[in-house]
Amino acid sequence: MKRYLCLILFTLTITLTFGEVETYLEEIPFNEYSDLNKDNIINSNNDEIKIVQAVKIATVDPILMKDQYSMRVVDYLYDTLFNYNEKGEVVPNLVEKWEWKDDRVLELKLREDVYFQNGDKMSAKDVKESFERMLKSGVFKDFFNDIQNIKIIDINTIEIKLRGKNNLFLSMLTYYMCSITKYENGIIYGTGPYKLDKITSKEVILSKNDKYFKKNPGPFKIEILSEISDRKRALLYFNEDVDVVLDLSPKQIEELQKEGLIDKNAILKKTKELDTVAIIFGNKNKIFTDKKNRQVIESAIDKDEILKNIFKEKSVSTFFPESLFESKLSIVRKSSFSIDDLNKSSVKNKKIEITVLNDDISIKIANSLKKQLELKGVLVEVVPYQQEAYLMKLENQDYEIAIYSVLFDEKYLIYNLGKVMVHDIGDQDMYNASLPFLEILKDEEEKENRDKIYDKIVFLISKNIPYIPLIHREKIAVENGKSNILLK
């Protein structure tokens, strides 16, 4: 009963904050566990490999990461206490033995053969301090606010006490922000198969960690580059300047293969990442802080027309990617606003600026959007930015409308909710209002009920129209065969 009273209160909070919502729930499947084999991150005998992705790695500190591009470095530099095996089961990683003493107390016996990249042996004290740093300064520390305290039993044993029962706690300990780190003199050390040699705005260079506690047959050196242009990334691959290309969709790869930029013998691997190309609303000039103005834009555009000549696909029917869960509530519904609503709105009398990354696809989408809005009498200017300036605009929400890719990770379904609200939408109030909901998820034993709750929160996010989803895409890694890398 307590859980459902909390859900009612949460719904009321969202209603007061974001407008009216429907209160029904439907059944949907939801799987918090996904296929992941940490032992097979890298399998290569080359001395060096080069990887190119769309956006730079912003930070190597796992507690401060908010984007998938930065998260990709985690499996090279860090380890978590638990991870997933090939069957999707949570299994010990840095832990030798573990036991629930009761519903709230988890005792962990740590492995004794684990060393940080600075040579220090991992101890219970290190694990305790790593979690305390995350709980104090982590971007998503509120996900773990049910940790009451962490107690050192002996040099290799810790005890984590929770405020209440959490059926998802072990799976949450696989999350990247729970990576075990040692923070010393401003430097972060992990226990992963590689160590950080260099990080700049253009590249990250890693080299093998000789003290890694598992076998690592990978290359001695890994270089991760960034290039926002899909075509330029493909050209780097074509010219053999890189071994792996990330952030391409199946449709893009098909087109690049027709052009001969990606050969038919290339190894294609589906990653656990997805993205949603979207029209997102910012805070600049406060035009779109009014939900009615967001609704006006949503009703004024033909999404299928925008996508027809760019992706050759129809627009999406769900707010989050369909492969994450079966949406029943969080589906895209046709707007009830009309041309009269547009004529009466403040949008009609202002010049709207579309912020866009200076790449081919984003500019095509922006120009198509501009054409449609101008036919409805709305003045529009498309303003392209280079990567650094664009990311700064997005970070500060210093834009009116932007063409943006919302990234998701199939491994971290609950985390996706927080990332979308805090990082993508930039709405801390919405995130704070969702925390009771997350507590209900942790407390719920029945998968069927967790399914309903997950769909409900996505529905509530979508009702506020923080962005208009256009298309959901899988992410594919392209490899040349010299480096057999499992990139998640």
Salt bridges, closest charged atoms under 4 A:
ASP39 OD1 - LYS214 NZ 2.76
GLU48 OE2 - LYS221 NZ 3.93
ASP61 OD1 - ARG133 NH2 2.86
ASP75 OD2 - LYS488 NZ 2.97
ASP79 OD1 - LYS38 NZ 3.05
GLU99 OE1 - LYS101 NZ 3.46
GLU107 OE2 - LYS101 NZ 3.90
GLU112 OE2 - LYS109 NZ 3.93
ASP113 OD2 - ARG111 NH2 2.82
ASP120 OD2 - LYS182 NZ 3.84
ASP126 OD1 - LYS182 NZ 2.87
GLU129 OE2 - LYS125 NZ 2.65
GLU132 OE2 - LYS128 NZ 2.41
ASP146 OD1 - LYS442 NZ 3.88
GLU203 OE2 - LYS198 NZ 3.06
GLU223 OE1 - LYS50 NZ 3.91
ASP230 OD1 - ARG233 NH2 2.59
ASP247 OD1 - ARG72 NH2 2.49
ASP247 OD1 - LYS475 NZ 3.99
GLU254 OE2 - LYS258 NZ 3.87
GLU255 OE2 - LYS258 NZ 3.77
GLU259 OE1 - ARG231 NH1 2.65
GLU273 OE1 - ARG72 NH2 2.53
ASP275 OD2 - ARG473 NH2 2.77
ASP275 OD2 - LYS475 NZ 3.40
GLU305 OE1 - LYS308 NZ 3.29
GLU326 OE2 - LYS328 NZ 3.84
GLU353 OE2 - LYS284 NZ 3.39
GLU381 OE1 - LYS351 NZ 3.95
GLU388 OE2 - LYS56 NZ 2.97
GLU395 OE2 - LYS66 NZ 2.86
ASP398 OD2 - LYS393 NZ 3.10
ASP409 OD2 - LYS411 NZ 2.95
GLU410 OE2 - LYS270 NZ 3.61
ASP424 OD2 - LYS419 NZ 2.54
GLU439 OE2 - LYS442 NZ 3.21
ASP443 OD2 - ARG3 NH1 3.75
GLU444 OE1 - ARG3 NE 3.07
GLU445 OE2 - LYS165 NZ 2.77
ASP451 OD2 - LYS447 NZ 3.28
GLU479 OE2 - LYS269 NZ 3.75
